Structures are given as C-alpha cells and as structure tokens.
Amino acid sequence: MERLELSKVLESIARGKRSRDILLKMSKVLGRKMRNVKKVGSTSIFVEIDRDTLPKVALLVLYNEPDVYFRTMVASDERRVEGVYKLYYVFGIDSEGTNIVLEVALPQDEPVAPTIVDIVKAIDWYEMEAHDLMGIVFRDRDLPRFVLPDDWPQDLYPLRKDVSIDSIRKNYSPKAIEHARAIEAEQIVKIPIGPYHPALHEPEYFELYVRGEKVIDSRYVGFLVHRGIEKLAENMKYNQVPFLAERICGICGFVHSTSYCQAVEDALSIDVPERAHFIRSIVLEIERIHSHLLWIGVALHLLGYDTGFMHIWRVREKIMIIAELLTGSRKTYGINIVGGVRKDINKDKIEKVVKTLNEVEQEYQHLIETAMGVPQVKKRLSGTGILPRAEARALSVVGPVARGSGLARDVRKDYPYAAYHFVSFKVPVYSEGDNLARTLVRVEEVMESINIVKQLLDTLPQGPISVDRWDVEPFKRGIGAVEAPRGEVIHMVITGRYGPYRWRARAPTYQNLPAVPIMLRGVDLADAAITIASIDPCFSCTDRAIVLDLAKGSIRTIPISYITQKGLPR
Amino acid sequence: MIRVKFVKIVGTSLKKGTVTIKYPYEKPLITSEFRGKIEVDPAKCTGCGACTRICPPKALYLVKEGDNLVIRYFIGRCIFCAMCADICPQKAISVSHEFELATDDIASLYEDIEHDLVKCACGKAFAPKKLVNEVIEKTKLPPHLLTLCPECRRVETVKRLSFRLLGVKW
C-alpha cells in the first residue's frame, strides 16, 4: 500500500518517463531513507538522502544509466538556516533534460561524508575543492591542498559563513608579502614571473613526463589565480553579480552572466520576456562564433600555419565589431540583469548584423577549406590526443570534447534555455575522439551558430526586454545551465535577502581538464601543445612547459613555440 | 599529385591587402553603441547616492569631507557597465565614447562631485541640500521637519505626537 502511494507521488513529481524510472529505482533501494522529494524550478528534482546511502545511490543513478552524467557538486554552509552543512550533487538526465539533485545534510560538528570518487570519477576535483574551501572531509581518500596555496593556515575555510573577508586578510598573507616585509620593501611593486609567461596567456602549469619523444604521463597544477569570487558575490546585490560573473572568463563571459541570471530566475520563478530570451541567445551565439574563430586561429598557429591564424582572426574582428554594436562592448557585454537584458536591438542593427554575418559566412567557408587543405594541419590533427568514448563518459566531459568523442551532449538541445527551442540547428558529433574530431566539431558549429543568429534575428518577437519588478524570497534554490563555446556552464544559486546566499559557478574547463592526461598519453611531445589546446581550455595554450626526460633524468624548461616544432633537436 | 589547394590563400591575401589601421593617427573603430567613461552633470546631480549603491566594482563612492559630501568617481576601478546611468533618478549620468584613459598621474583618474550638506539645528550635517530640496518639493512635507537630522526628527515627532495625543509638553 505504502509502496503504491510513493510511486504515485513520484509520478506527479517526475518530469518524464526517465526521471520517473530513476526515482522509482531510487525509492526501491532507499525505502524510507528517501525524503522530501520535490520539484525545484523548471528542470530540477531535489531528493534528500542520508550521507551513508550516497555511494549506493550514486552507483545506481550514474553508473547504471547510460544517459545520466555528473554535472556539478555544491557545498554550502547552511548552519545558520538549518544547522547543517549541505552537499548538492547535480546529475543530469540528458535524454529528458531533467536534473536529479541529491541533497545530503552533514551535521555541523561532524562535516564528514563518504567519498564517491571510485564511482563517479568526475567528482575528484569537486571533493578536494569542498574540503579546501568549506572544510568538508571525505572519508577514505586523500585530500591534498587543491585550490588554496600551500602556506594557507589549517582550519581556515574561506567559504564558511563565519569567516569574513576581513578575518581572512587578518589570518593569511601570502609568502611574498611576508618576505617583502622582512626586507622592508612593502612599498615596492612585486612582479611575479612564472609559472606563467607574464605577457599574454593565463597561468597554468603542466608537467609532462616523456620517454624520448613520447609523453608517458602528465600532471596539472592549477588554481594559480583562484580569485574567490564566490565569496565576493555573497556580499553583493543580485544585479551586481552578473558583472562579476562575466569576468570569470576573458573570452566567453556572457555565458556566465546568463547562467547566473537563469539560476536566480529559476529559484524565484521569474518569467523573463520572450524578447529578452531571444537577445540572450543572439549574443550567446555571437560569442560562440568569435570564441570558436579565436580557437581555430590559435590551433592553426600551434600547428605552424600562421597565415591561416591571421586570416581567421581578421574575419573574427568583424564579429567583434557587431558584438559591440549589439551590446556596447567588444567583450564583457554587461547587458544581462536578473529578469532580462538591458539593451534592445533595432531594425538598423539587425540589417547590419545580417550583412556582416553573410560576409563572414562566405569568407570563413573559403578560409576553412584552404586551411584544412594544408597537409600538415590535417596530418597533425588526425589520430593525436585520443579520448575514448568510455573515458569521456566516465569523466562526464562536456562541450566539443564530449561531442568529439561520440557523446551528443549539448545543453542547448538537452535542456533548452533562452530561445533555443525556437530555432532548428544541428549538433555536430564525431566519434573518433582525436584532435581532428574536436576541431571539426568547432568548425561546423561556427556555421550552425551563424545560422542560429540569422533565424533568431528573423523571428525576434516584440515586447519588453526585462520584467518590471521581481521579489526576493530567501533560501530558494535554482540551477542555470548554458552551453558555452567550451562546453556546459552550470551555476547554482541559493537566494539570500539582498544577494545570493551561496553561488556556485562551474566552468567547462573544470570538467574537461581531467581528461587531458588521458589524451596526452602516448602522443608525441610536439603534439602535446595542440592536444592541451584541443579542449579549448580557458587559457589559450601553455606558454611554457617543463620537460622531464625520463631516459636522461634531466629537467628543462622550454618555451611552447619550441616544442610545437616537430623533429627539431631538443 | 601534390595537392596545392592551400595556395589559394595568396589570392585572398592580395585581394584583402592591409586591414589594420594606423592607430593612434587614425580614428579607432568604435561603434555608436560603445560604452566608455561616464560623465556626471554636477548641475543635475542631487547627491542621492543611488549610483554608489549599484556600482558593481564600487568605482563610485561617497566620501564625507568636512561639511561637504563628495561623490567620487575613480576611473581606475570603472568597468564601463553604465549601470549608474541606468539607475540615476535625475538622469545626471551620461556615457561617453572616451576610452583612452591611460595616464601617468593617478590623481587625474579621480573625479569629484561636491555637495553642500544641510545642517540640522543640533549642528550635525546630514544630507545634501539639493536632495533635501528635491524631497521637500516632491513630498510636500513640512520643510522644518525635513531640515532636521534623522535623530532630531525622531525626537521632534515624538514631542509633537505626545502633545497632540496626551497634551504633554516636553
């Protein structure tokens, strides 16, 4: 009798056949331990479970279902609200566009949870980050320092609510500052040189282990510029955060502000006007075009075809100009606010944009044909940096990396947001999993995006571009996801009184970088740069890399331009 | 046969020629929508501070200097989002196309809009004169109450109420 009722309840909560099946399966395993199943926002189902049952559920929800993947995990300090720490594990059902969110409460005097890294490989970084920033301990696994610097004080967990930014400043000052104080040089400007090249790209650090010409293994050290923006946002107002969110990435920032706004709108059930949805989609696609053109240019440069790089970037400039025309800025567009957008599009602009897009389309096609006709480009792309489908699935990779390995995963299709259900477009998928596959996915996506923008401009509805007003209700949860050029961006927001109580942003590179060591295994050293770049990480390419020669036992640091040249003596 | 399709690029290059411009000798390519530095019209500004509350990077902020209230704009922090222009109730803020703001003199990156403050009977300066005048005009509330600082106004209100309701004079 009880079982029957439960299945009825689940039936009413489920959004489709797949979520119903999965919820029913969960209820069979968990029985009474599955509490408080509820719909949240427009795409999510939250389920409260006990922490001990987590591995069992994760195995069931993720591993036995082919269309489920791990999207993000959020650790949140809710001691002041409910007296507990909370962990939210977001799993997506691709085929239905539903999120199943496992909500796990941890008592405040014992914030310990079982690890599920053996089951869900992709969760490795999330658990380490939650330990670093929130002080949550995961049993039976190593938890080394991950995001925070090595000299960070023990037991200072910056994302906890009782830790203020001032108290962080009081308790920690970087070694460099201490050193400056010791030599009485506090007023002197400090210029850090390395581990990144200070001139151009972003900081990242790869250690490649090579035997002769072949890469055997690699290690990534990241988070050299962790800026603590999630903490910053907790002190900001709702409509200030989009501008901060946009600065997460220097190339695809609009995806972050859109994703944040969608999360707040989802939490507070704000009904965004259709015209605003269209404008968001238009700008998102313009951003995808310029980002992909940038990447294709950089890839050609890394392959030694600089002519192609110059021409692709020449074409890209036209897109940058229309981006400015539509938004007021070439980058960091700043037109997203909660409840809509700030800048309208008129007829004159539509004409100009369509004219430019037609030009770009023609030139781009010609250029790509030429570039792909260069023997060295095709030869060096094919068969290098292979990511097999099974590994891609296990790591829950996203974006072109997933689509290059045969996983047809695209937020625009799977969880339609903004105006994407009004347009028709193809999602290019290649199953080879090599650098060429990932390149071709992007090459084709540019054409699709141009097409999408044209369709959207053609059918742009009339009406307001933002809601007049909206009301805040504290402690509502919302999830917003956007398909960025690099893959899926997902934000979760827990609302507060004046601004977000907790805001968790997850960029696509976070999900894709763990796949790089797999791609690098067995490639020629000269192809390492293009392989790392092939995931389109938020840094354009590695500027410098350390080469450890296992046979000779030597260590050298060399510039990237050097290792991309094949066959030269090293 | 060797494929020489890629030689086609030579034709493209010849046709396109030079695409870069001789900036700064030529005008930069910016569109009509470009958002640059903001301009605050001191005549229109009432010193309400709405812009300082919305400014995401806190490039606009309030400083009290003696009996003056200063709205300070520090261009070094500005992200050119123009939220201040959107929010300003007096439409005193406009967005210019100016972006060549590099300088070797940091002081030139600050702009101040000064406001005289209303002095309460108790001697405390509390709100910009223009703002108080604006409120008096819009709300038609008695001016002698609005020119008191919040603390004195509270006391005054209680005095008046107790006299009217209880007949007690303080």
Interface residues (C-beta under 8 A of the other chain):
Chain A: M236 K237 N239 Q240 V241 F243 L244 T307 G308 H311 R314 E317 I321 E324 L325 L326 T327 G328 S329 T332 G334 R342 K343 H366 L367 E369 T370 A371 G373 V374 P375
Chain B: R3 K5 F6 K8 I9 T12 S13 K16 V19 L29 I30 T31 S32 E33 F34 R35 R53 I54 C55 P56 P57 I79 F80 C81 A82 M83 D86
